[in-house]
Amino acid sequence: MLGDQGGYQEKVEKTMGSRTIVVGDIHGCYDELEDMLAEVNFGPSDRLISVGDLITKGPKSREVLDRFIAEPCEHGYTDYPSLEETAAATI
């Protein structure tokens, strides 16, 4: 893991501003999502975009939904009519 090697996140924010992180095919794998975000030093000025397949298959669909509902982010195409209908069907 990269960690915060000598203030890396602060250097990135000063030179680049915010970043856009695009994820997809998470399939309820919350721990892996969090590990990936830590690996890229996801920070408060970054934007997270989901391009679909947030839940089902993995063990933590509820946690994945909670993360995307609680945090401002953008949701792209999914195979389901809406995030709310999908959540209701899996919980």
N, C-alpha and C positions, 0 to 999 in steps of 0.2 A: 504494500500500500504506500501511496505517496505521503500521506500524513500532511502536516503543515510544516514543511521543510523551510525553516527560516522565514516565516511570514509569507509563504508562497501565495496564499489567497489574497492577502493585502496587495502584493505586487501585481497580481492579475487584475484586481479591481482597479488599481491606479492606472494601469496601462491599457486595459481592454474595456473597462466598464463592465456592464453585465454581459453574461453569456446566455445562450439558448441551448439547453440540454434536451434532446429529443429521445424519448424511450418508447419502446413498444414490446409486445409479446411478454408482458410481465407475468401473466397467468397466475396471480396470487402468490408470487414468490417475493414476499415483502423483505425478508432478510437480504436476499440477493440485490434487490433494488436499493436498499439502504447502503449496502457494501459498495455498489457501483457509484452512488452519489458521493460517498465518502472518498472513493478513489479519485474522483474528478474534483474534489474539494468544492462540492456544491455549496454556494454561499447565498446570503440573503438578497444580493442584487441579481442573482441568476434567475432565469425563467425555465420552468420545467414544462415540457409539452409531451402529452401522451398521444400516440398515434393509434392506440387501440389495444384490445385484448388485455385489459387490466386484471381480470379475475378468471376464476375456474382453473382446475387442474392442480394448482399449488395449494399449500396448507394455510395460507394467511390472506385469503381474499378480503376479509373484513378490514384488516389492517391496511391493505393496499388502498381500498376505497376510502378509508378514513384519512389517509395521507393526502389523497388527491382532492377530497372534499374540503379538508381543513386549510389547505394551502392554495393561494391563487395560482392557477395553472390553466393551461389550455388543453382541451381534449379534442383529438382529431377523430378520424374515422374509426368506428368499431363495427363489429358484426351485429350489434344489438341496437334496438330502436333508441334507447337512451340509457345513460348511466344509472338513473334512478330505477328504471324498470329492471335493469340487470341486477342491481343491488337487491332489490326486493325479491327477485327470483332465486338468489343464491343464499340468502340469510335465513 
